[in-house]
Amino acid sequence: MGRRVRAWGVAPRSEGWGLWNTWGEGDLEVTLVVSAVETTVGLLESWSRSRGVDPVLPLPSQNAVIRHGWIGPMTLAPRAARRAGLGGRPLS
């Protein structure tokens, strides 16, 4: 991922970047490169414990790049999995 992010003009950081695949207006698939790594880690930890936490949007100042299209691999939020018809076991 680092090479791709650099190709988008984003400088490397020691703490890395969070990549969020989401939908824009009109169901446009977009990838956000965000500086909020701790938020990204917190969401993944919650989802791994079957907690259906929906992501909030990063602050505009946390977006380094917004690109059309998704890059992978990716982990779907529980709500996104249901939206895509990929529902799994129910969250408690």
C-alpha positions as CSV (number, residue, x, y, z in Angstrom):
1,M,0.0,0.0,0.0
2,G,2.8,2.4,0.8
3,R,3.9,2.6,-2.9
4,R,0.4,3.3,-4.0
5,V,-0.1,6.0,-1.4
6,R,3.2,7.6,-2.4
7,A,2.1,7.5,-6.0
8,W,-1.0,9.5,-5.0
9,G,1.4,12.2,-3.7
10,V,1.1,11.3,0.0
11,A,4.4,11.5,1.9
12,P,5.3,8.5,4.2
13,R,4.8,9.0,7.9
14,S,6.2,6.9,10.7
15,E,2.8,6.2,12.1
16,G,1.4,5.3,8.7
17,W,-2.0,6.2,7.1
18,G,-5.5,4.8,7.5
19,L,-7.2,3.8,4.3
20,W,-11.0,4.0,4.4
21,N,-13.0,2.6,1.5
22,T,-16.5,4.2,1.6
23,W,-19.3,5.5,-0.6
24,G,-19.7,9.1,-1.8
25,E,-22.7,10.7,-3.3
26,G,-24.5,8.6,-5.8
27,D,-22.9,5.4,-4.4
28,L,-19.5,6.5,-5.8
29,E,-16.8,4.2,-4.5
30,V,-14.0,6.3,-2.9
31,T,-10.9,5.7,-0.8
32,L,-9.9,8.2,1.8
33,V,-6.3,8.4,2.9
34,V,-6.6,9.7,6.5
35,S,-4.2,10.6,9.3
36,A,-6.5,9.3,12.0
37,V,-4.7,5.9,12.3
38,E,-5.9,5.5,15.9
39,T,-9.5,5.8,14.8
40,T,-8.9,3.2,12.1
41,V,-7.3,0.8,14.6
42,G,-10.2,1.4,17.1
43,L,-12.8,0.6,14.5
44,L,-11.1,-2.6,13.5
45,E,-10.7,-3.7,17.2
46,S,-14.4,-3.1,17.8
47,W,-15.5,-5.0,14.8
48,S,-13.2,-7.9,15.7
49,R,-15.1,-8.1,19.0
50,S,-18.4,-8.2,17.2
51,R,-19.3,-4.6,18.2
52,G,-21.3,-3.0,15.5
53,V,-19.6,0.5,15.7
54,D,-20.3,2.6,12.6
55,P,-17.5,4.8,11.5
56,V,-17.8,8.5,11.8
57,L,-16.4,10.7,9.0
58,P,-12.8,11.9,9.6
59,L,-12.4,15.6,10.0
60,P,-11.6,17.4,6.7
61,S,-8.1,18.2,8.1
62,Q,-7.5,14.4,8.5
63,N,-8.0,13.6,4.8
64,A,-4.7,13.7,2.9
65,V,-6.3,12.4,-0.4
66,I,-9.7,11.3,-1.6
67,R,-9.5,9.0,-4.6
68,H,-12.2,7.5,-6.9
69,G,-12.3,3.7,-6.5
70,W,-11.5,1.3,-3.8
71,I,-8.2,-0.4,-3.1
72,G,-7.9,-3.7,-1.2
73,P,-7.6,-5.8,0.7
74,M,-10.3,-4.3,2.9
75,T,-12.4,-5.1,6.0
76,L,-16.1,-4.2,5.7
77,A,-17.9,-2.5,8.6
78,P,-20.8,-4.6,9.7
79,R,-23.3,-2.2,8.1
80,A,-21.3,-2.2,4.9
81,A,-21.3,-6.0,4.8
82,R,-25.1,-6.0,5.1
83,R,-25.4,-3.3,2.5
84,A,-23.3,-5.5,0.1
85,G,-25.4,-8.6,0.9
86,L,-22.5,-10.2,2.8
87,G,-24.2,-10.4,6.2
88,G,-22.5,-12.8,8.6
89,R,-23.3,-13.8,12.1
90,P,-25.4,-11.3,14.0
91,L,-23.6,-8.8,16.2
92,S,-24.3,-8.9,19.9
